[in-house]
Amino acid sequence: MKKWKIIKEADVSPNKWFPVLQHTVELPNGKIIDDYFISPMGNGVIVLPLTTNNEIVLIKQYKHGVGEITIELPAGGQQPGLTLEESAIAELEEEAGIKTTVNNLIYLGKTTIIPSKTSHISYYYLAKNLEFNSAQHLDATEDIEIIKVAPKQVLEMIKNNEIWTADAVVTIIQAFLKYPEIFE
C-alpha cells in the first residue's frame, strides 16, 4: 500500500475558521483525481479532569455545528506556539477554571474522526488531583456549565447516550481501559 502523491494544492477556504484545500492527487495505480477536498482543521486536545474528591469534571454547552447542548470534557484546538500539552492545560483552565501543570498530564491516546476528509487528530489526556483554583476564561461563543460526577456515573452517562460526542466517549473509555481503578 502506498500513499497518494499530491500534485497540486489550492486553498479554497470560505474563511479562516473553516479551512478547505483542493488537492489534485495521483493514486498508486497512476489515476489522477483533480477534485479531492480536505479540511486541515488542526489538532485538538481533550482533558479528562479528576478532582481530589474523585469527581470527573464535565462541560455542558451548546454546539452550533450539531445544534445541540452537549456534555463533554474540556477541549479545544492546539493553540499557536503551544505544545499539545500546553494547549491541554490552557483549555482546562479556560473552560473549567482549573490550573495544573504539564507534569500532571497523563497521555491516553489519539484518534481522528473523518480521516478521509480532515487532517484533524485529537490527543487525549488524564489529569488527576485537581481543584478549582482559577477563573474560567471563556471565548465569546462559549457559555459553559460545569458538571461534577462520580467516575462510575460517567460510564452510565455514555451508556445512556447523555455523553455522545466521539472525543469525550473515546477519552473516557481510554481512561477506563488504562486506569480501571478510577472507575471502581
C-alpha positions as CSV (number, residue, x, y, z in Angstrom):
1,M,0.0,0.0,0.0
2,K,1.3,3.4,-0.9
3,K,0.4,7.0,0.0
4,W,-1.2,9.3,-2.6
5,K,1.0,11.8,-4.3
6,I,-0.1,15.5,-4.0
7,I,0.4,17.1,-7.4
8,K,-1.3,20.4,-6.7
9,E,-2.9,22.1,-3.7
10,A,-5.2,25.1,-3.7
11,D,-6.7,26.9,-0.7
12,V,-10.4,27.3,-1.4
13,S,-11.3,28.2,2.2
14,P,-14.5,30.1,2.8
15,N,-12.8,31.7,5.8
16,K,-10.1,31.2,8.4
17,W,-12.4,29.2,10.7
18,F,-13.2,26.6,8.2
19,P,-10.1,25.8,6.0
20,V,-10.6,23.8,2.9
21,L,-7.9,22.6,0.4
22,Q,-8.5,21.3,-3.0
23,H,-5.9,18.6,-4.0
24,T,-5.0,17.1,-7.3
25,V,-3.6,13.7,-6.4
26,E,-2.1,10.8,-8.1
27,L,-3.2,7.4,-6.8
28,P,-0.8,4.5,-6.5
29,N,-2.4,3.0,-9.7
30,G,-1.5,6.2,-11.6
31,K,-5.0,7.6,-11.8
32,I,-5.3,11.4,-11.3
33,I,-8.1,12.8,-9.1
34,D,-8.3,16.6,-9.5
35,D,-11.1,17.5,-7.1
36,Y,-10.3,15.9,-3.7
37,F,-11.2,18.2,-0.9
38,I,-9.8,18.1,2.7
39,S,-10.1,20.3,5.7
40,P,-6.8,20.9,7.6
41,M,-8.6,21.8,10.8
42,G,-5.6,21.5,13.1
43,N,-5.1,19.2,16.0
44,G,-7.2,19.1,19.2
45,V,-6.7,18.3,22.8
46,I,-9.1,16.9,25.4
47,V,-8.6,16.5,29.1
48,L,-10.3,14.1,31.5
49,P,-10.1,16.1,34.8
50,L,-10.3,14.1,38.0
51,T,-10.6,16.2,41.2
52,T,-9.2,15.5,44.6
53,N,-12.7,14.4,45.6
54,N,-12.6,11.7,42.8
55,E,-15.1,13.6,40.6
56,I,-14.8,13.9,36.8
57,V,-15.4,17.5,35.6
58,L,-17.7,17.7,32.6
59,I,-18.5,20.7,30.4
60,K,-22.1,21.3,29.3
61,Q,-22.5,23.7,26.4
62,Y,-24.4,24.4,23.2
63,K,-22.6,23.3,20.0
64,H,-23.9,25.1,16.9
65,G,-22.5,22.6,14.4
66,V,-24.9,19.9,15.6
67,G,-27.4,22.3,17.1
68,E,-27.4,20.5,20.4
69,I,-26.5,21.1,24.0
70,T,-23.7,18.5,24.7
71,I,-22.0,17.2,27.7
72,E,-18.3,16.8,27.0
73,L,-14.8,17.2,28.5
74,P,-12.7,20.4,28.4
75,A,-11.3,20.5,24.9
76,G,-10.1,22.8,22.2
77,G,-7.7,23.2,19.4
78,Q,-3.9,23.2,19.7
79,Q,-3.0,26.9,20.2
80,P,-0.4,28.6,18.1
81,G,3.0,28.5,19.7
82,L,2.0,26.0,22.3
83,T,2.7,22.2,22.5
84,L,-0.2,19.8,22.7
85,E,0.3,19.5,26.4
86,E,0.4,23.3,27.0
87,S,-2.7,23.7,24.9
88,A,-4.5,21.0,27.0
89,I,-3.7,22.8,30.3
90,A,-4.7,26.1,28.8
91,E,-8.1,24.6,27.7
92,L,-8.6,23.1,31.2
93,E,-8.1,26.5,32.8
94,E,-10.1,28.4,30.2
95,E,-13.2,26.2,30.2
96,A,-13.2,24.7,33.7
97,G,-11.3,27.1,35.9
98,I,-8.7,24.5,36.8
99,K,-4.9,25.3,36.7
100,T,-2.5,22.4,36.6
101,T,0.9,21.7,35.0
102,V,2.1,19.7,32.1
103,N,3.7,17.3,34.5
104,N,0.2,16.4,35.8
105,L,-1.0,15.2,32.3
106,I,-1.1,11.5,31.5
107,Y,-1.3,10.8,27.8
108,L,-4.1,8.4,27.0
109,G,-4.0,8.3,23.2
110,K,-5.2,9.9,20.0
111,T,-7.9,9.5,17.4
112,T,-9.3,11.0,14.2
113,I,-12.9,11.2,13.3
114,I,-13.0,11.6,9.5
115,P,-9.5,10.7,8.2
116,S,-10.5,10.8,4.6
117,K,-11.7,14.5,4.7
118,T,-9.8,16.2,7.6
119,S,-6.3,16.2,9.0
120,H,-7.7,16.7,12.5
121,I,-6.2,14.5,15.2
122,S,-7.4,14.7,18.8
123,Y,-5.0,14.0,21.6
124,Y,-6.4,12.8,25.0
125,Y,-5.0,13.4,28.5
126,L,-5.9,12.5,32.0
127,A,-5.2,14.9,34.8
128,K,-5.6,13.9,38.5
129,N,-5.8,15.5,41.9
130,L,-7.3,18.7,40.5
131,E,-9.0,21.6,42.3
132,F,-11.0,24.6,41.0
133,N,-8.2,27.2,41.5
134,S,-8.7,29.7,38.8
135,A,-11.4,31.7,36.9
136,Q,-12.8,30.5,33.6
137,H,-11.7,32.5,30.6
138,L,-14.4,31.7,28.1
139,D,-14.4,32.5,24.4
140,A,-17.1,34.9,23.2
141,T,-19.1,31.9,21.8
142,E,-18.9,29.8,25.0
143,D,-21.5,29.6,27.7
144,I,-20.3,26.7,29.9
145,E,-21.9,24.9,32.8
146,I,-19.6,22.8,34.9
147,I,-20.9,19.3,36.0
148,K,-19.0,17.1,38.5
149,V,-19.9,13.4,38.6
150,A,-18.5,10.2,40.0
151,P,-16.5,8.2,37.5
152,K,-19.0,5.3,37.6
153,Q,-21.7,7.8,36.7
154,V,-19.8,9.0,33.7
155,L,-19.8,5.4,32.3
156,E,-23.6,5.3,32.8
157,M,-23.9,8.6,31.0
158,I,-22.1,7.2,28.0
159,K,-24.3,4.0,28.1
160,N,-27.5,6.2,28.3
161,N,-26.3,8.4,25.5
162,E,-26.1,11.5,27.7
163,I,-22.4,11.8,26.7
164,W,-22.2,11.1,23.0
165,T,-19.5,13.3,21.4
166,A,-16.9,11.0,20.0
167,D,-13.9,12.7,21.6
168,A,-15.4,12.6,25.1
169,V,-16.5,9.0,24.8
170,V,-13.1,7.8,23.5
171,T,-11.2,9.7,26.2
172,I,-13.4,8.3,29.0
173,I,-13.2,4.8,27.6
174,Q,-9.4,5.0,27.1
175,A,-9.1,6.2,30.8
176,F,-11.4,3.3,31.9
177,L,-9.3,0.7,30.0
178,K,-5.9,2.0,31.2
179,Y,-6.9,3.1,34.7
180,P,-9.9,1.0,35.7
181,E,-9.3,1.7,39.4
182,I,-10.5,5.2,38.9
183,F,-14.0,3.9,37.9
184,E,-14.4,1.4,40.8
